[in-house]
Amino acid sequence: MSELLCGFSRRVVTPRVPVSLAGYFTLRYWTEVADDLLVQAVAFRQDGRAAVLMQFDLVSVSNEIMAGVRARCADIPGLRPEHLLFTASHTHTAPEIRGHRRGGNPVYTAWLIEEAAAAVHAALDDLRPTRLLVGRAEDDRFAFNRRYWMADGTVVTNPPRRDPRIVRPEGPTDPEIGLLALDREGAGRVLLASLVNHADTISGCAVSADWHGFLRRSLEADDLSVVTLTGTSGNINHFDPQGPDEQSGYAVARRIGEGYAASIAAALPGLRPGGEGFRAAAATFVTGPREISPEELAEARAQSAAYSFDESRQLTSEDLATGSPAALKYFADRLLEVAADRRDRELEVHALWLGDTTLVTLPGEPFVEIGLAIKRGMMAGRPALLATLNQDVTYIPNGNCFGRGGYETTARCSPYSMATADYLLRAVRGLLACSPASDG
């Protein structure tokens, strides 16, 4: 077996054309740049095989971007399309790039694809012999399960601060920060860090990488580059229900990013040798459309007819928590759209075995319990990094969460079968059963 080679490249992909920022329910065209957005490529090559992990400062990586980058990298020897892996930071202050959503700009998306493909080629032109180091940090200060059981037996997402009706969180958090360092001969270190939290702290119309950017800038030096991976955080965010009323803003992003950076920095001296070599594997699974009962359909038709929604107005967390008329209208209209679309969807899962560590990429925004099932169950405590937010997929809730409440489980936010989490876990279990000695 030849030695493991690793390459790294990044490009600035801050928008310069009009485009709405993604992640909310209405349009927000950017007005200023608070800090730059990046696309980063980490390439691996060994024994004629190649794989590349791509990380974007975007709300997600759409099917259009994935297909575009793969097409432009078809000329790279040994790199199969399915061994180009994608993940996003999930910042809500980056351009809308999902073609089925309003506010995107095809000029920006086309340029982004070209920059991302250029980063892949540059990373594969920058290969260096590489030693793997593995470890973990832990930080439970900034993440909360944002779905709460209320006194009436329902679940509410992001309830009002200090609401006396809050009973307890619906589920856990995951404070573990998986770390994998790539020591590249003569070129410093690239650090992969997998964190479980939303990146939605800033709001407004300024472009920003949110706390991911602050984390990078706090840790990076001449000999260290940082690539953050977003773990299974579909039901996790930074809002403390017992905290102050206002918990958004640039200063909040700084506090979280720099706080995470301090926890990671403290763990770096304890990194240990992480084995040798890499292998890649990919699998697909099919999920069906959302199951919608006749009663749900009738209720949505009635609410759609009864209420109005001003598209120029932002839906607030209070609207979502209390079920305001505007929120009822918005979600009723989206349920009717989902009810009209009965297509199956084919989704991808991927694994990279990097020495002792397994890196798994997952579609959309799976709930934290899904990641814990992979790391603590399937991986049995072995080093693991999870990365999410690819393909045109939104939330993937646990099956038992449907019917309780909270907007993540609505048809608008989860338009796939309520068994999708089970299908996903089954696909990952099959993928991890592949022998690392196989090229998948």
N, C-alpha and C positions, 0 to 999 in steps of 0.2 A: 504494500500500500504506500502510495506517495504521500508527501506531507500535505497537511491542510493549508490552503491559501485563502486569505480573506482580503476583500477590497472594500473601500468605503468612499461614498461621494454624497454631496448634498447640493441642492439648488434652492435659491430663494424664489418662492412662488407667490409673493404678495401681489394682489391684483392692482392693475393700472387702468382697468376699464370699468365702467359701471356694472355692478352686479350686486344682488341682494345677499346679505349674510344669512347663513342657514341655521336651522336648529329651533326656530320658533314657529308659530302658527301663521304669522303674517309677514309681509315684506319689510325688509330693513336694508336699504341701499347704503353701502359704506360711505362714510364722510371723511375719515381720517385714518392714518396708520399709527397705531400705538406701538406695535413691534412686528417684526417680519414673520412670515410663514415659511416653513421649509418643506421640501420633499427630500427624504434621505434613502439611500440604497446601501444595503449591506450584502455583499456578494461572497459566495463560497464556491471554491472549486477544488476538486480532488479526483484523481484517477479518471480524468476526462469528463466528469459530471459537474454540473453547476446548479446552483440555486441562488435566488436573490430574495431578500426580505425588503419590502418597501414600506416606509412610514411617511404619512402625509399629515400636515397640520390642516385637517379638514374635518367636517362633521362625520364623514364616512367616505369610503372609496366606492364609487358607483360601478355598475357593470360596464358602463361606457368607458370609464377610465381604465378599468382592468383589461378590457378587450383591446383598447387602443394601445396601451403600453405593451401588452403581449405581442400584438401584431408588429410593432416597431422593434421588437427584440427577437424576432424570428430568425435573424441572421447570426445569432450568437451560438457558436458550437457548444453542444452538450447541455444547453439550457432548454428544457422542455417548458411549454407554456404553463403547465400546471405546477411547475416549480418556481414560478414567480409568485410570491406571496405578498399580500397587501394588508395594511392596517392603518388606522387613523387615530389622531389624538382625541377626536370628537369635540374640538373647540367649536363653540357656538358663535364665534366672531370670525369666521372664514367664509369664503364664497359658497353660494349654493351651486352644487355641481350635479345634483340628481335631476336627470332630464324630465322626470314626471312631476317635478315641483316647479312652481312659478318662481321667477326672479333670477334664474340662471342666465349666464351669458355664454353662448357657444364659442365666442372668441376666446374668452378666458379658459374654458374647458379644453379647447383644442391646443392652446399654448401650454397649459398644464401637462397634457399628455406628452407633448414634445419634450418638455423639460424633464419629466419623469423618465422617459425613455433614454434621454441623454445621461441622466444620473446612473441608470443601470449600466450603460456602456462604459461610463467613466469608472464605475466601481470595479468592473471586470478588467479594466486596463490598469488598475491600481492594486493588483493582487500581491500580497506579501505572506511569507511563512508566518503562521499564527499559532499561538499557544492559548488554550482555553482556561479561564479561571471562573469558578462558580461560587455563589454565596447567596445570602439573603439579608434583607433588612426588614424592619417592622415599624409601622407607624399607625396608630389608631386614633390620631388626633383630629383628622380632617374629614373622615368619611362616616356617613350615617345611612342606614337603610331608610329610604325616604317614604316607604309605605307603612302606615300605622293603623293598627286596630283601634277603632273608636268605641266609645261607650255603647253605641247602638248596635255593635256587632258587625259593622261594615269596615272596609279598609279605605283610607283616604291617602292620596299622594300629596306630600308637602302640605300638611294641614297648617292652619294659622299658628304662629309662634305662641307657645305657652298655652295652647288651647286646653282647657281643663277636661275636655272629652277624650284626649289622647290616653290610651291604655298602655300600649307597648308597641315596639316595632314588629312588623309582620315577620321579618327574617333577620339573618345575621349580616355582618360585614366581613371583609377579608383584608386584614391589615398587613398581610405578608407582601413584601416587595421582592420578587425574584430578580436575581442579578446574574448576568453572564458577561464577563469581560473578554474581549478579543485583543490579546496582546500581539500586535502586528510588528514584525521585525523591522526596526528602523523607522517606524511610522506611528509610534504611540499606541494608545489603547482606544478601542471603541467599546462603550459600555451599553448593554441592553438592560433596561429596567422595566419590569412589568408591574403596574400599579392599578388598583381597583378603585376608581372614583370617576365621576363625571367631570368634564371640563366645561362648566357652564357658570362661571363665577362673575363675569364682567358685565354682560348685557350691553345695551346701547349699540352704536353704529360704528365703532372704531375697530379696525382690523387688529386681531391679536391672536397669538398662539395660546392664550390663557395661561394657566399655571404650568403647563408643559414647557412653555418658553422660559419662565422664570427658573424652573428646575434646571433646564439645560444651561442657562447662562450662569447660574450659581455654581455649577460643578465644573464646567468646561475650562480647560487650560490648553496650553500649546500641545500637550501630549495626551489629552483626553477629549473625546467627542462622545456625546450622550444621545442615545435613541430611546425615547420613552414608548412603551407599549401599553395600550389600554386593555386591562383585563375585563372580566365579566361584571360590568357595572350598570346593567340596565335598571336596577332598582336601588342604586347607590348614588348619593351626591353629598355635597358639603354642607347642606343646610342642617343646622342644629335646632331641633324644635324647642329646646329650652334656651336658645340664644337670643340675641337682639332681633328686633323686627327687620332691620336691614342687614343682609349678609351678602351683598353683591358689590362688585366694583373692582377696579384695577388693584387697589391696595389689598383686597381679599385674595386675588390671584397671586400677588407677590408673596403674601404670608403663607399660602398653601405651598406654592412652588419652592420657596426657600426653605420651608419647614421639611418638606420631603427631601430636598437636597441635603440638608443637615443629617437626616437619618441615614441616607445612602452613604454619605461621606464617612460616617462613623463605622459603617460596615465594610468599607473597601479594604482596610488593612487585614481583615479576616478572610478574604477570598482565598480559596484553595485550588489546587490543580483540578481541572474539570474534565480530564480524559482527552481522547483524541478522535479526529475524524468526523465526518458528517454523512448522513443519508437523508433522503427526502421521500415523502410519500403523499399522495392525495387521494381523496375519495369524494363521491357525491352522494346525496340522498334527495329524495323527493318528498315534498310536503304538499298537502292539498289546501284548498281555500278555507277560509274561516267558516265554521259552522254557525249559522244564524237561524234562530227559531222564528216561526211565524209571529210570535208575540213581539220579539225584538224588532222585526221588520215593520209591524204595524205601529209600534211606538215611535220608531224613527220617522215614519211617514207623517205621523201626527205632529211630532216636534218640528220637523222640517217645515211643515205648513204653518205652524203656529208662531214661530219665532223668526227673528232676523239677526244677521251678523254683519257688522260693518268691517269689511276686509282691511280698512285702513287703521283699525284699532287693534292693539295688542291684547291677546288673551292673557290674563294674569294667573298666577298660581291660585289666587283666591277664586277666580272664575272657575278654574278646574276643580278646586276642592269643594266649592259650594254648589256647583252645577248651575251657574247663572244661565239665563235665557240665551245669551250669545254662545256660551259653551255648548248648551244643548243643541242649538241649531247647527253649530260647526260639526259636532260629532255625529249628529243625525244624518247630515248630508254625506259625510264620509262613509258611514255605515251603508247607506244606499249605494254608494259607488262600489264598495266591497261586495255587496250582495249581487251586483251586476257582473262581477268578474269572477268566474268560476274556474280559472286556470290553475293547474298544478305548477309548482315551482321546483326547479332543480337547484340545489345549493351545494357549495363546496366546503370541505374541511381539509386542512393541510397539517403536516407534521414535518419538522426538521429535527433529526437527532444530531445534536452537536456535543460530541463527547458524552458525558454523563447526563446532559440536560436535554429535555424534550421541549421544543417550542411548538405550540399548537395554535393555529389561526382558525377563527370561527366567524361565521357571518353575523351581521347585525349587532344587536345589543342584548345578549343573553343575560338573564338574572344571575346574581352572584352565586346562588346555590348550584348552578350548572358548573361554574368554574370550580367550586369546592368539590363537587362530585368527581371531576376530572383529576384534580390535584391530590385530594386526600383518598379517593377511592381507586380510580384507575391507575394513578401514578404511585400510590402507596407511599407518599412522602418523598419520592425521588425528585431531584431538581426539575422544575417545570416552569416555563414561561407561557402565559396565554396572551394572545393578541386578537382583538375583535374588530368589528366595524368595517367589514367589506361586503360587497354586493348590495343590491337594492332591497335591503331588509331593515326593518325597524326592530321593535322589541321582540324578544323571545322569552315570554314569562314561563314560570313553572306551571305545569298543568293544573295544580290545585289552587292557583291564584285567580283563575277565571271565576267570575260571578261574585267576587267579594267586593269589588270597587277598585278605584284608582285608574287613571287614564291609560296607563301602559297596557292594560288588558282590554281596552276598547277595540272595536273592529277597525277603527281608523289607525291605531298604533300597533295593532297586531292582526293584520289581515290574513293570516295563515291559519292552518288547522291548530286547534288548541293542543294537539299532540306533538307539535313541532319540537318542543324541548326533548321529548322522548326519542323522536327520530334523530335529533342531533346527537344526543348522548350515545345512541346505538351506533351511529356512524363513526363517532370518535373512538368508541370501544373497539370497533373493527379495525380502524386505522392504526391504533396503538398496538394491536395484535400482530401487525406486520413486523417481520423480523428486521431489525436495523441493518442486517447484512444484505437486505434486499433493497433495490433501488426504487421500489414502488412503481 
